[in-house]
Amino acid sequence: MPFLRRPRHKTTVLLLCAAACLIALLSLVTMRHLERRSLLHDAEQAREQLRLHGEALELLIERYQVLPGVLALDPEIRAALSNTDIDPAESERISRKLERVNGAATTSTLTLLDRNGLALAASNWQIPGASNVGNHYNFRPYFQRAMRDGSGTFYAEGVTTAVPGYFLSEAVRDDNGKPIGVVVVKVVLRPLEQTWAETPDSVFASDSNGVIFLSSQKAWRYHVLHALDQAARERLTQTRQYGQLPRQKLEYRLLENLDTSVQRVRLPDVGDVIWISHPLSQQGWTLNLMRSTASSISAARTMALAVAGGLLALALLGFVLWQRQRLAQLRERSRVELERLVKHHAQELRTAQDGLVHAAHTADYGESRSLQHLPQGICVVDAQLNLVAWNRRYIELFRFPPGFIQVGRPIADVFRYNARRGLLGPGPIDEAIERRLNHLRSGKPHMHERERGDGSVIEIRGNPLPDGGFVTSYADITAYKNAARDLRSLVDSLSHRVDERTRDLAAAKREAEDANRSKTRFVAAAVHDLLQPLNAARMFLSALRGRLPDAATREVADRIDNALAAQDGILNSLLDISRLESGALETQVRDFALDPLLDALAHEFGILAKARGLRLERVPTRAIVRSDEALLRRILQNFLSNAIRYTAHGRIVLGCRRDGEQIRIEVHDTGRGIPEARQREIFEEFRRLDDGGNQERGTGLGLAIVDRIARLLGHRIGLRSTPEHGSVFSVSVPRGSASAGQLQAPRPSSGEDVVADSLLAGCRVWCIDDDTRVSQAMSLLLERWGCRVELAGGVEQALATARPGNAPDLLLLDVRLGATTGPELLPQLVARWGREPVVILHTAEQDEALRTLARERGWGFLSKQARTSALRSLMTHFYQRSR
């Protein structure tokens, strides 16, 4: 009826539009919810990191808190202050004493002030132009508080040295308890800024006036968070706390309050960040941390897109099912008409047997929800003839008592229960049970009918499952027996065909999964073994860098470190590719500046190109892209490697072009080119150009890996080539946010391992690793940081050396130690030491269970692939906290 089609078509279009609008609305709501949840999760992690920074700061101050009080009780100092006039010789003698104490305590400056605030002696008395002796400090709050209350604290820039520090003061009293002077200890806190700068977050401390006085971002130092009132300005001017009066305000805009202590703000040169604050009540300061929201929002949006895709797929599936239902209704109507002419048309003949085996194969254990829609009673047993699944109809047909049907119950018990009720027919019970068990053991389909005492007829069908076991259906066919008899042969034929195909598919799937798992395990083990000597080389280089005499040599060391880091990335990328094939690879997509990546690649491959007589040129760029940096690097490494391998002379150019909302990164070469017929072929596994004569042959896997990575990231790979003139390989990457380049944390300088101002000086360390090269490299590196490495070796050496009382301050412990593991070895060492030291698991393993174990036991955890600066920061935190 054509006149009915138009309204029905219009209704369908309206339903689809409504579904699309609903999906868009749900996706938007989901995205906002996921963004907020992801930001709050990041805030929790940042809050914990900020708490650790706060503990490290307070621990550093606590180390020197008692020193002024001890010096205030010194008889020589009290005697010197008792005199109304101190001569130069006495001043020099007291200064030398303070100098000796300062050298032992490793503080910045010790100063002795008289009752008028005049510096009589100081530990820096011999430093020309920087000595405190003879200067007046009565305007400083720490002096005024000490004279009034007995002690005081104050953070300020030094009047003489201009070096900022935290001043701790204590009044010196005479025999009558009257203050006659003040001892002042100045503690330098600037080394903490270096530790903060090694993290990707922005960390800073502000005082009660909102002045930033310590910051990992040096440009923020002495900025104010809010305008200073007149009283604060006068107070800062009078005390000369920061030299010049802080005037410049830290520019930011509040976007929203995520929680009572979490704000989301936007900074002009950084972008969107979450801002967490932690009060240091004892000092009256506030410790702040800002973390970028880019990764959290990106992950939330990706998840929202996945949800939208899932909803769209469900909507399309629903539409298809609706259309199929309509077609099924039409077919049912036709079938009813036909069956009315043949034996009352048997309109409700059981037709679901085709899908029974599949439904049973995919059913969950117990009373399966996936079997509830079937009109038959379903019983599924495993290869040991024990019950694993059933549906409610099965319980209703046989009227089993509650709790009788359970997972794992032998089917023989069920047969015996039915036999006692006369449901297995006449004859000996044991023979009837054995006959039915033999049916199940034979693994062959069977069907028979049984007439029950109440006159109803039950059709029993049994089918083997592809992976062993049996499924049996029980259908009440009293009303449909005649029709079923006519169609039974057809149903059995179709069921047999389904069984064969299901078994074949299941066997093929099992073989593929076993092969994939074996390959993944092999790749993971191989990469782990390859990373051990590579990590040792990187630590040797890190230890060597600090001993190199000039900048040019250190630059070469930096290039070597970059090359080793790139090789490290390649091995991990191989492991990621194996995870990709097993469905376990997680990408880290973010916005980042492209130029540093291209610069590193140009230096890395420039040496190889020069050795081949080629020129490698790079075109600088200011582009920001959105991708996984490690995987994108892997793509470009393959492009450059192939360009060098297949170019005999000429040059290679690395650069990028804008292509709408995409950035196309290109590698041009002047090689022999690739025929058009082979341009698609080279992206297949183990395909390579073999007509190069003396050219070095590759493995034939590089471009195949490139193709898989590109498909994973959604990037487009391009190739233009002219035989005998050269080729252009390209990858198109989405453009990123312009603020991403400012957001990235600066890399630590090559002097990161210098001992100066090291907070690890004197720390006793044991390093237990079964790889000798790693142990030697770690020993050299730790000694550069001022540590005392008392042991660097394997299990046997550790057990032979450990004895009561010689436990280290820090224990760096590998996980895989030959026949044992680090966590298994630790109790044996603790039993010999008599106590447990601070433990840091330093391993190449990436198992999340190890991280959980370390967190539960209060250990540190760090991957061997992390930079040495991260190890130093973690060791510093644990060492300071333990003291």
N, C-alpha and C positions, 0 to 999 in steps of 0.2 A: 504494500500500500504506500505509494510514493508520497502521498500528502501527509503521512505521519512521520516521515524521515526528518524533515526540516526541524520541527519542534524538538524531536529527540536529539538531533545533532546540536541544537542550540543549548539544550540542557547539559549535554556532555561538556561543551566548551565552558559553560558557566561553572560547572563543578571543578573542572581543571584549573580555571582562574582562581576560584576560591581556595583550592588546595595550595596553589602556588603562593598566594598571599599569606595563608596561614603558615606555610613553611618558612617564608621570609621573616614573618613576625617572630616565630619560635626561634629561628636561628639568631635573630638580633638579641632577643632576651637571653638566650643561652650564651651568646658571646659576652654580653655584659656580666652575666653571672660568673662565667669562667674567668674573665679578666679580673674581676674583684677577688675571686677565690685564689687565683694564681698570685696576684699581688700580695694578698695576706699571707700566703705560704712563703713567698720570698721575704716578707717582712719578719716572719718568725725566725727564719734562718739568719737574716741580718741582725735581729735583736740579740740572738745568741752570739754572733760574731762580735757585736758591739760590747756585750757583757765581758767577753774574753779580753778585748782591748782595755776595758775599764779595769779589770783585775790586774792586768800587766802594769798599767800606770800606777795603781795604788800600791802594788807590791814594790815597785821601784822606789816610791816615796817612803814606804815603811822601812826599807833597808837603812835609811839614814835618820829616822825620826828620833831615835834615842841618842844620837851622837852629840847634839848640842847640850842635852842634859848631863851627859857624862863629862864633857869638857867644862861645864859650869861648876862641877864639883872638884876640879883639879886644884890642888893646893897652890901650885905656882901661879896659875891664872888669878886665883882669888888674892894671892899676896901682891901680884902686880897691880891689880885694880885698887887695892887698899891704899896704895901710895897716891898722894894727890898729884905728884909729878913723876912721870916715868922717863928715865934717861934713855938715849939711843941704844946703849948696850943691852939694857933690859928689854927694849922693844925688839931688838934683833934676836935675842935669846927666845922670847916667846914666839916670834915669827918662825924661827927654825923649828920649834916644837910643833906649831900648827902645820908647817910644811911636811914634817914627818908623818903626822897623823893623816893629813890629806893624801899623801902618797899611798898609805895603807888602805884608806877607805875609798879611794878612787872617786872622790867628789870633785866639784869644780873649784870651790874656794871656801876657806875657813877664815873668819874675820872676828877680831876681838874689839868691841866698842866700849868706851867708858860711859859714865852716867850721862854725859852730854851728847852722845852719839858720835864722838870722834874715834876713828879707827886707830887704835894703838899698835896693833900687830895684825898680820895677814899672811896666809900661806903663799900669796903671790908677791911678796915683798921685793923679790929680786927681779921681777919682770919690768923692764923700763917702760914707762908710760902707761902701765896697766896696774900698778900696785894700788891697793886700797888704803895703804897706810897714810894717815894724815888727812883723809877726806871725812867730811861730816855727813852722817846718815840719819840725823835726828828727825828728818821729814818723812822717813820711810815708815809705813804702818807696822812692819814687823818689829822695829825698834820701840815704837810707842806702845804696842800691845805687850811686849815683853816687860817693859818697865812698869806697866800698869797691872797686867794680869799674870806675869810670870813667864809666858811663852807667847809666840805668835808665828804666823805663816803669811807669805805674800809671794805672788808670782809677778816678776817685773824684769825689765831690761837692766843690766848692770850700769850703774852711773859711770864707772871708770872704764870697764871693758866693753860695754854695749852688748854683751852676750846675755840673752835672757835665761832665767832660771827660777827655780822654786826655792824661796828663802825660808829656812826653819830657824827660829831664834829661841833662846832660853836665857832668862835673867840670871846673873851671878850675884849672890847675896853674901853679905858679911855675916859675922857671928850673931848679930842681932836680927837677922832676917831682912835687912834693908837692901834693896837692889843697888849695886854699885857699878854695874856694867852689863853687857849683853854679848853672848857668843852666838855667831850667825854661821849657818851652814847653807851654802848655795848648791842645789842639785840641778844639773843640766838635763832637761827632758827632751832636747831636740833629737837624740838617737831614736826615740820612739817614732818620729815622723818617717824615718827611713823604713821602719818595719811596716807602718801603715801604707806607705807608697807601693809596697810590693803586692798589695791586694788590688783587685779591680774596682773596689769601692772608693768613694771619697770619704775620709774620716777626718774630723776636726773637733777641737775642744774650744769651748767658749766660756767666758767668765760670767759673773752675775750681771754685768752690764751689757752682755750680748756681744762682747769683743772676741773675735777669733784669734787666739794666740798660739795654737798648735794646729797644723793642718798638713795632710798628705798632699794637698794642692797648694804649693808655695805661693801662688798668686792670690790666694784667699787670706793669707796671714795679715792680721790687723785690720780686716774688714769688720764691719758691725752688722748684726742681724736686724737691728732696728735703730732708729735715731736715738742718740743719747740726750737725756734731759740735762738741764742746766747744772743740777747738783752733781751728776756723774761727770760732766765735763770739768767742773771745777776740781772735783776730787782727783781725776786723772791728771790734770795739769799740776796740781799741788804735789802729788806723789811721784810724778814723772814715771809712771808705771810702764808705759810703752814708748818713751821718748816723745815722738810727735803724737799729737792727739789724733786717734783714729777717726777718720771722717767718711771714708768711702763705704758705702753700704753694699752688702752682697745682694745682687739683684735676683729675685725669683718671684714667681707668681703661684699662689696657692690654687690648685685645681679641685681638690676634694679632700675630705677627711675620711680615710678608710677605716680608722679605728680611733680609739681615744688617744693613742700614742703614735699613730702612723698617719703621715700626711703624704699626699701626692702633689708634687710641685714641678714647675718647669723653670729651668735655668736657661738664659739666652744662649750660651755657648756649649751647653751639655745636652739639653733636651729634658724629657720627662724622667723623673726619679721618684723613688719613695724615700721619705725622710723619717728616720727613727732617732730618738734621743734617749739618753741614759744619764740620769743625774748622779753626780759624785758628791754626795751630801757632805762628806768630811771636808772637802776642799771648797765647796760652794760652786763647783764647775758643772758644766753639762757636756757630755761626750755625744757627738752627733755622727751619724753615718748616712750617706746618700748612695743608693743603688739604682742602676738603670732599670727602667721598666720594659725596655725593648724586647728582651727575651721572653718575659712573662706574657706580654701582650701578644707577641707573635705566636707563642704556644697556644694561648687562648683562642686566637682567631683561627689558627689551624684546626683546633678541636671543633670550633663552631662550624667551620666549613665541612668538616667530616660529619658533624651532626646533620647539617643541611643536606649533604649528599645522601646520608642514610635515610632521612625523612623523604627526600625526593624519590629514592629507590623504593621505599615502602609505598609511597603514593602511586608510583608507576606500577608496582606489583599489585597493589589493590585494584588499580584500574584494569590491569590485564586479567586478574582473577574475576573481576566483575563481568568483563566481556566474555570470559570463558564460562562463567556461570550462566550468562544469558544464552550462549551457544549450547551449553549443556541442557538448559531448560527446553530449548527448541528440539534438540535431539531426543530428549526424554519424551517429549510430546509425540514425536514421530514414532518412537519405539513403542509407546503405549498403544498407538493406533495399530501398529503391526502385530503386536502380541495379542491384541483382542481378537484377531482373526485366527491365531494359532494358539490353541489350548489356553484360553483366557489371558493370553499375552504375557503372563508371568512378570508383571510390572516391577515387582520388588526382588527379582532374582539377585542373589549376592554376586556383585561384580567387583568387590574390593580386594579379591584374593591376589591380584597382580602386585599390589603395593604392600602386601602383608609382610613379606620377607624384609623389604627395605625398612618398613616402620619398626619391625622388631629389632633389626640390626642397629638402628639409630636410637632405640629406646633407652631411657635412663633406668637406673636400678629401682627395684621395688614397684609400687603401684605407679606405673609410668603415665605421665600426663600426655605424652605423644601417642599413646594407644587408647586414650579414653574415648576418642570420637568414633572408634570402630564399633559396629553393631555386634560383632562376634565377641565371645570371651577369648582372651589371648593369654597364653602361658608360654614363657620363654625359659629354657634351661640352657646351661652352659655345657662345655664338652665333658664335664664330670657328672652330668645329669643332676645338677643342683639348680633350684629355682633362682632366677636373677631378675625377672620382670613379669608383670601381669597387669590386667586392667580390672576395673570395677565390675564389668559384665561377667568376667570369669568367676568372681566371688559370688555374684548373684545367681548364676546358672547352677552352681553346685551347692549353694547355701553353706559355705564353710563357716565355722565358728570364728569369732573375732580373734586375731592374733595367731591363727593356725598357719596361714600362708605368710612365710617370711623369706627374705633373701638368704640363700645358702641351704634351705631345707631340701633334702633329697626328694626327687620326684617319686621315688619308690614309696616314701611315707604317704604321699598324697594318694597314690594308687591304692595303697592298703586301706586307707581311711574310706575311700569310695567303695572298695570291695566289701567292707563290712556293712555298708548300707545297701548292698545289692546292685550297685551301679555298673559293675563290670560284667554283668551277665552270669549265666549258669556255669558250673564247673568249679574245679579246685581254684582257690584264691591264688596260691603261689604260682600256678601255671599261667593264670591270666596276667599276673603282674610281670612275670618273666617274659611273656610274649610281648607285652607293651615296651618293656625295657629294651628288648632286642630290636624292636622297631626303631627306637631312638639311637641305639648304638650303631645300627646299620648305616645311618646317615642318608637314608633314602626317603624321598617324599612318600607320604601315604595318605589315604583317605578312606574312611568307612563311616557307616551310619549305625546309630544305636537307638533302638526304640526303648524308651524308659517305661517304668511301670504306670505312669499317668497318661500314657498314650502319645506323648510328644516324641518327636524324632530329632535327635542331635546329630548334625554332620560334623565329623571330626577330621580336620586336615592337619597334616604335619609336614614341615619343610625344614631341611637343614640350613643352618646359617653359614655364610662364607668362611667365617673364622672359627668354626666349630660350634657345637650346641644345636639346639633344635627349637623351633617355634611351632606351637600347636594352637589351632583355632577351633572353637566350639560354637557352632551356629544352630539356632533353632530353626529348622527348615520344614516344620510340619506343614505350613501353608504353601510352601514352594517346592516340595519334593519332586513332583512330576516335572516341573520346568527345569530344575537343577539336573535331573537325570539326562535330559536332552542336551544340555550344554556342558556337562562335566568334562567330556573329552577335550573340548576346546580350551577350557580353563586350565586343565592339567598341562596341555601343550604350551600355553603361554607362560604359565608359572615356571615350567622347566627352563624355558628360554631366559626368563628373568634371572633365575638362579645362576645359570651359566655365566651370563654377562656380569652379574654382581660379583661372583667369585673371581672372574678374570680381572675386573677392575680393582677389587680389593687386593688381589695378589700383586698386581702391577703397582698399586699405590704403596703397599708395604715395602716392596723392593726399592722404590724410589726414595721413600722416607729413610730406610736403613742406609742406603748409599749416601744420602745427603747428610745424615747424622755422622757417619764415619768420616766423611770429608771434612765436616766442620770441626770435629774433634782433632783431626790430624793437623789442620791449618792452625788451630788455636795452640796446640802443643809446639808446633814448629816455630811460630812467631814468638812464643814465650822464650824458647831456647835462643833464638836469634837476638832478642832484645837484651839478654844478659850481658854479652860482651859489648854491645853498643852503649848500654847505660854506663858500664865501667869506663869506656872511652870518654864519655861526656863528663864524668866526674873527674877523671885524670886531667882533662882539659880545663875544667873549672878551677881545679887546684893550681894548675900551671899558670893560668891567666894572671893571677895576682903577683907572680914572680917575674913576669916579663918586663924588660927594662924600658922599652919605649913604646909610643903610641902605634907606630907602624906594625911592630910585631904583635901587639895586642889586637890590632885590626885583623891580622891574618888569623889569629886564634878565634876571633869572633866569626870570621867566615867559616872556619872549620867547624865551630859549634853550630852555626846555621846549617851546614851541610849534614852534620850528624843528626840534628833535629829533623831535617827533611827526610833522612833515611828512616828515622824513628817513625815519622808520619807515614811513610810508604808501607812499613811493616804493619802498622796498625790499620792502614787502609785495606791491606790484603785481608786482615782479620775481619774487618767490617764487610768486605765483599762476601766472605764466607757466611757471615751472619745475615747478609742480605738474602742469600739463597735459602737460608733456613728461616727467613722471616723475622729475624731478631735484631736487625740493624736499626738504630735510632739516629736520625740526622739532627745536626745542631745548626739550624738555619737562623741567620741573624744578619743585620746590616753591618758592613765593614768597609773601610777604605780599601780600594783595589790596588793603589800604587805600591804600598809596602810589599804586597804579595808578588807583584810583577818585578819589583826591584830585587827581592830575595831570589826569585827564579833566574833573573838575568845574571846575578853574581854566581849562582850555583852552576848554571849551564854555560856561562861565559868562559870559564876555565876549560871545560871540555871542548867547546867550539874552537877556542884558540889553539888547543893541542891538535885539532884536525885541520888547522889552517883556515878556519872560517871566522867571520865577524858576526857576533850576536849583538844586535842593537835593540834598545828598548825605548818606546815612546812614552814619556811621563803622562800621567793622567790624574785628574782630581775626582774621578768618578767614585761614587758610593754604590755598592751592589748588595743584593740580598741573596745569600746562598750559604752553603756549608763550606767554610773556608778550607778545611782539610781535604774534603772530597773535590772541591774545585781545583785545589792545588794539584791533586792527583791527575785530573784531566789534563791540565796544562803541562805537567811534567811529561806525560806521554806524548803530547804534541811536540814538545821541544826535543825530546829524546829521539823521536822518529825523524824530525827535521834534520838533526845533526847526523843521524845514522845514514840517511839516504841523500845527503847533499855532499857532492864531491868538492865543490869550490863555490865561492861567492859569499853570500851573507844570509842571515836569518833575522827577521824583524818580529818583535813581540810588542803588541799594542792593542788598542781597543777603539771602537767607533760607537757612537750613539745611533740606535735604531728604534726611534719612537720611545716607548717605555722600557726598552731593553738596552743592555750594553753588550755589544758583540766583541768578545775578546778573540783576537786573531793571531795566528803564527804563520808568517810568510817564509817560504824558503825558495831557493833557486836550484832545487834538485831536479831529478829526471822526470818528475811528474808521475801521475797514475792514470792509466787508460780508463776511459769512462766505464767500460764493461766490468772493471774490477773495483770500482769505487764503493759499491755496496758490499762486495765480498770481503774487503779487508777488515770490516767491523765484526766478522764472525770469528769464533774461537779457532786458534791454531792456523790462521790464514796470514800469510806475509808475502812480501814481494821478494822472490828468490832470484831475480835476474840481475842482481847487483854485482856480479863478479866477485871482487875481493871485499865487498862490503860486509860489515859485521851483521850477522843475522840475529834477529830478535826472537822472542819466544812465541810470538803470534797471539799473545793474550792482552797486550796493552790496549789496543783499540776496542777489543771486546769488553774490557773492564770499563773503558770510557763510555761505551754505549750504555752499559748497565747503570753506571752512576748517573749519567744524564737522564735516563728514564726515571730513576728514583727521585731526582731533584726536580724533574719537570723542565729541564733545560733542553734547548734545541742544538744539535750538533750539525755543523755545516762543513762542506768540502767543495772547493773549486780547484781544478787542476788542469794543466795543459802539458801534455807529454813534452819532455826536453826543455820546458821553461820553468817549471816549479809548481808548488801546491800552496793552498791556503786552507788550513784547518781552523775552525772557529767554534765557539760555544757562546750561545746567547743567554744572558743572565738578567733577571729583573733589576731595575734600578732601586736603590735603597734610599733611606731617609738621609737628608743632607747633614743632620746633626750627629750621625753615627761616627763620623771621623773624629769629632771632638770628644765623644763619650768613651772611646777606647782608652784604657789605662796605659800610660807610658811604660815601655819596657825598662827593666832595671838596667842601669849602666854596667859597663864591663867591669867596674870596680866593686861589684856587689859583694865580693868575697874578701874584702880588705878587713883586717883585724881591728882597725881603729874603732874605738867606742863600742866594741862588741860586747853585748850583754851575755855572751856565752863564755867569756874568759874564765878559765879555771874549772869549767864543767867537766866532770869525769864521765867518759862515754865508753860503752862497749858496743861494738858493731859485729853482729853474728850473721854471716852469709856464707853459703857453701861455694860461692864463686870467688876464687882468690883475687881475680882482677878487680872485682867490685869492692872487696874488702880493702885492697891497697889504695884504690882511688878514693874511697870514703875516708880512709885514714888521713891521706894528704889534705883532703878538703876540710875535714874537721879541725885539723891542726892550724889551717889558715884562719879559721874562725876563733882561735884561741882556746879550743877544747883540749883536754888531756885524754888522748885515746889510749886507754889501758889495755884494750884487746880489740883486734880486728881479724877474725878468723872463723873457723867452722865449729861444728858441734863438739868434736873431740877436744879441741883446744879450749873451748869454753868450759866444758865439764872438768877438765884437768886444772884450770886456773881458778875456778870459783871456790871460795872458802869463806868461813864466817868472817864478817866484818869488812869484806872488800867489794860489796855491792856498788855498782856505779850510780851516778846521779841520773843518767839517761841510758836506756838500752834500745839500740836500733836493731830490730829483729826481723829477719826475712821469714816468709811463710814456708816455702818449699826448701827443706834442708836435707835432701837425699832421702833416707829411709824414714825420717821423722818430719815433723812440722814445727814451726816456731811456737804456736800455742801449746803443743805437747811437750816441748823442751822446757818451757818457762817454769813449771812446777818443780822440776828437778833442780834448776838453778836456785830458785827461791829457797828450797829446803837446805841448800848448802850455804847460801848467804845469810839466812835468818830473817830476811825481810824482802819485800818486793819493791824494786826501783820503779821509776817512771818508764813506761814502755811505749815505743812508737813502732807499729808494724810498717815496715818499709819494703814494699813488695811490688812485683809486676802483675800480680793477680788482680782481676777486676770483679771478683765475686762479691755480690752485694751482701752475702752472708758474713763475709769477713768484716765488712764495715759495721754490720749490726753487732757482731761479737766485740769489736773494739769499742763501740759506743757503750755496750752493756758493762764492760769491765773497766771503763774509764781510761782506755789506751788511746793513743793517737793513731791515725791511719793516713798514709800518704803513698801514692803510686810512684814507682821508680821513674815513670815517664814525666813527672812534674819537674819544674825548674828547681835548681838548687836554692833559689831564693825562697821558694815555698817551704822547703825543708828547714832552712834556717829560721824562718818565721815561726814554724810549728815548734821547733826545738826551743826557741827563745821563750815562747809562751809557757810551755810545760816546765821548763827549768825555773823561770821566774815564779811560777805558781807553787812549785814544790818548795822553794826557799821561803 
